[in-house]
Amino acid sequence: MRQLIGIVQYDIEWCDWEANRVKLSAMLSTDRLNRDGLDVIVLPEMFMTGFVTDAAVVAKYADATLAFMHEVAERLDAAVVGSVVVRDGETYRNRMYFVKPTGEVEWYDKRHLFSIGGEAERFTAGEERKVVEWRGVRYLLEVCYDLRFPVWSRQRGDYDAIIYSALWPKPRRDVWRTLLCARAIENQAYVIGVNRVGSEPGLEYVGDSAVIDSRGRYVVDSGDKQGVYVVEIDLEEQTKFRERFNVARDADSFGIL
């Protein structure tokens, strides 16, 4: 089983939904993407607005953003993944959508809110761990700060790859790179981490979006360049490695999960 993944690393315009729509539309309309036959397209966290903790300001774009994801998914015949601020009753969520070209939508609400940056004061944390199956591959959905909490992403034999949509700033880039590799190695799974480049008020981003295999090896490393990076993941090779070097059978269990 193989799939083609497109990771989209770009400079998000701060709190400017229309500018980001135009930019992403251009990046996702190339002949190459149509020719490659992508299976999954992964976008950064809050990819239409940047990291805005004043949830009410940007939640109004949720419906339009979801419609945009549907349009891209249908046009490219690929699932589109990324996080959006949504209103949920009287609360707000940092919601990661997984939009399939069939029109089906699944989602994960970010579990670990970045209290240091004020996110926990404005948002409600999710409670459900989410694995989505698409074209025979099982993806665990995670958002940014979740990367620091390994028990939450612990392999239970129920996923093949982890997707992290993130807005991870430059001062902590070494942590980002280290933890992406750690999650891949300890779970013997592909890790797909997508970050942004550019800047927003008080923060600078240098990308480092990557796809890492189950041995902790980089399949693609975007560095600090804006672009759509296309990479193939090979689940047959990963399964053989898991069977040959079976770490899971010696692992501890965590009853709290």
C-alpha positions in Angstrom: 0.0 0.0 0.0 1.4 3.3 -1.1 0.0 6.9 -0.9 1.1 10.2 -2.3 1.1 13.0 0.3 1.3 16.7 -0.5 2.5 18.9 2.4 1.8 22.6 2.0 4.2 25.0 3.7 3.5 28.7 3.1 3.5 32.2 4.5 0.1 32.7 6.0 -1.2 36.3 5.9 -2.1 37.4 9.4 -5.9 37.3 9.9 -6.6 37.8 6.2 -8.8 35.0 5.0 -9.2 36.2 1.5 -5.5 36.7 0.9 -4.8 33.2 2.1 -7.6 31.8 0.0 -6.0 33.4 -3.1 -2.5 32.2 -2.2 -3.6 28.6 -1.5 -5.7 28.4 -4.6 -2.7 29.3 -6.7 -0.4 26.8 -4.9 -3.0 24.0 -5.2 -3.9 24.5 -8.8 -0.7 23.5 -10.6 -0.6 20.9 -13.4 1.9 18.9 -11.3 -0.6 18.3 -8.5 -3.2 17.1 -10.9 -0.7 14.9 -12.7 0.7 13.4 -9.5 -2.6 12.0 -8.3 -2.3 13.0 -4.7 -4.1 11.0 -2.0 -3.8 13.5 0.9 -3.0 17.2 1.1 -1.9 18.5 4.6 -2.1 22.2 5.6 -0.8 24.0 8.7 -2.7 24.7 11.8 -5.2 27.6 11.5 -4.1 27.8 7.8 -6.5 30.5 6.8 -5.8 33.0 9.6 -2.5 32.3 11.5 -2.5 31.7 15.2 -5.3 33.9 16.4 -6.4 33.2 20.0 -9.3 35.7 19.8 -11.5 32.9 18.6 -14.6 35.0 17.9 -12.7 37.1 15.4 -11.8 34.1 13.1 -14.5 31.5 13.9 -16.8 33.4 11.4 -14.6 32.0 8.6 -15.2 28.4 9.6 -18.0 27.6 7.1 -16.2 29.3 4.2 -12.9 27.5 5.0 -14.7 24.1 5.1 -16.2 24.9 1.7 -12.8 25.8 0.4 -11.5 22.4 1.6 -14.4 20.6 -0.1 -13.6 22.4 -3.4 -9.9 21.5 -3.3 -10.6 17.9 -2.3 -13.1 17.4 -5.1 -10.9 19.1 -7.7 -7.7 17.2 -6.9 -9.5 13.9 -5.8 -7.6 14.0 -2.5 -8.4 14.3 1.1 -7.6 17.8 2.5 -6.4 18.2 6.1 -5.8 21.3 8.3 -7.1 23.0 11.4 -9.8 25.7 11.6 -11.3 27.7 14.5 -14.9 26.8 14.9 -17.7 27.8 17.2 -19.2 24.8 19.0 -22.3 25.8 21.0 -21.0 28.4 23.5 -17.4 27.4 23.1 -14.7 27.5 20.5 -12.6 24.6 19.2 -9.3 24.3 17.3 -10.7 21.7 14.9 -8.7 19.7 12.5 -10.8 18.7 9.5 -10.2 15.7 7.3 -12.2 16.4 4.2 -12.6 13.6 1.6 -13.4 14.1 -2.1 -16.4 12.0 -1.5 -17.8 14.9 0.5 -17.4 13.0 3.8 -15.9 15.1 6.7 -14.2 13.8 9.8 -12.6 15.9 12.5 -10.4 16.0 15.6 -10.6 18.8 18.2 -7.1 19.7 19.6 -6.6 18.0 22.9 -3.6 19.9 24.3 -4.2 23.7 24.2 -1.2 25.9 24.3 -1.9 27.7 27.7 1.4 29.6 27.5 0.1 31.4 24.4 -3.4 32.0 25.8 -5.1 29.3 23.7 -6.5 27.5 26.8 -8.3 30.7 27.9 -10.3 31.0 24.7 -10.8 27.4 23.5 -12.2 24.2 24.8 -10.0 21.1 24.6 -11.1 18.0 22.7 -11.6 14.7 24.5 -11.6 12.1 21.7 -8.6 10.6 20.0 -9.3 10.3 16.3 -8.1 7.9 13.7 -9.3 8.3 10.1 -9.1 5.7 7.4 -8.6 6.8 3.8 -7.9 4.6 0.8 -6.6 1.8 3.0 -4.3 4.0 5.2 -5.1 4.9 8.8 -4.2 8.4 10.0 -4.0 9.6 13.6 -5.0 13.3 13.7 -3.0 15.6 16.0 -2.5 19.4 16.2 0.7 21.2 17.0 1.2 21.2 20.9 -0.1 17.6 20.9 3.3 16.7 19.7 4.8 17.2 23.2 2.5 14.6 24.8 3.6 11.1 23.7 1.0 9.1 25.7 -1.8 10.8 23.7 -0.3 9.6 20.4 0.8 6.2 21.6 0.5 3.4 19.0 -2.3 1.0 19.8 -2.0 -1.0 16.6 -4.8 1.2 15.1 -2.9 3.7 12.8 -0.2 3.8 10.1 0.8 7.4 10.2 0.4 10.5 12.4 -0.5 13.9 10.9 0.5 17.0 12.8 -0.8 20.4 11.5 1.2 23.0 13.3 2.2 26.6 13.9 5.5 26.0 15.5 7.7 29.1 15.9 11.4 29.5 15.2 12.8 29.6 18.7 11.6 26.0 19.3 12.5 24.6 15.9 14.9 22.1 17.4 12.2 20.8 19.7 9.8 20.4 16.7 12.4 18.4 14.7 13.4 16.2 17.6 9.9 15.3 18.7 8.7 14.5 15.2 11.5 12.0 14.9 10.7 10.7 18.4 7.1 10.1 17.7 8.0 8.2 14.5 10.5 6.0 16.1 8.6 5.1 19.3 5.4 4.4 17.4 7.0 2.8 14.3 4.8 4.9 12.1 5.2 7.6 9.5 4.9 11.1 10.9 3.7 14.0 8.7 4.4 17.4 10.3 3.3 20.5 8.5 4.3 24.0 9.7 4.3 27.5 8.2 7.0 30.0 7.2 6.9 33.8 7.5 5.8 35.9 10.5 2.9 37.2 12.5 2.7 39.6 15.4 5.5 38.6 17.8 6.4 35.3 16.1 8.6 34.1 13.3 8.3 30.7 11.6 10.9 28.8 9.6 8.9 25.8 8.4 10.8 22.5 8.8 7.8 20.6 7.5 8.7 17.0 7.1 7.7 13.4 6.5 9.6 10.9 8.6 9.5 7.2 8.3 9.1 4.6 11.0 12.9 4.4 11.5 13.1 8.1 12.2 14.6 8.9 8.7 13.5 12.0 6.8 11.7 11.2 3.6 11.3 14.9 2.9 12.5 18.0 4.7 11.1 21.3 3.4 13.5 23.6 5.3 12.4 27.2 5.2 11.1 27.3 1.6 7.4 27.9 0.7 6.0 25.2 -1.5 4.0 22.1 -2.0 6.2 19.0 -1.3 5.0 15.7 -2.7 6.2 12.5 -1.1 5.2 8.8 -1.3 4.8 6.7 1.8 5.2 2.9 1.7 3.0 1.0 4.2 4.2 -2.4 3.0 7.8 -1.6 3.9 6.6 -0.2 7.3 4.6 -3.4 8.1 7.6 -5.6 7.3 9.8 -3.5 9.6 7.2 -3.6 12.4 7.1 -7.4 12.1 10.8 -7.8 11.9 11.6 -5.4 14.8 8.5 -5.8 16.9 8.8 -3.2 19.7 5.0 -3.0 20.3 4.9 -6.4 22.0 7.2 -5.2 24.7 5.5 -1.8 25.3 3.9 -0.7 28.5 0.1 -0.1 28.6 -1.5 3.1 29.8 -4.8 2.4 31.5 -5.8 6.1 31.5 -6.3 6.0 27.8 
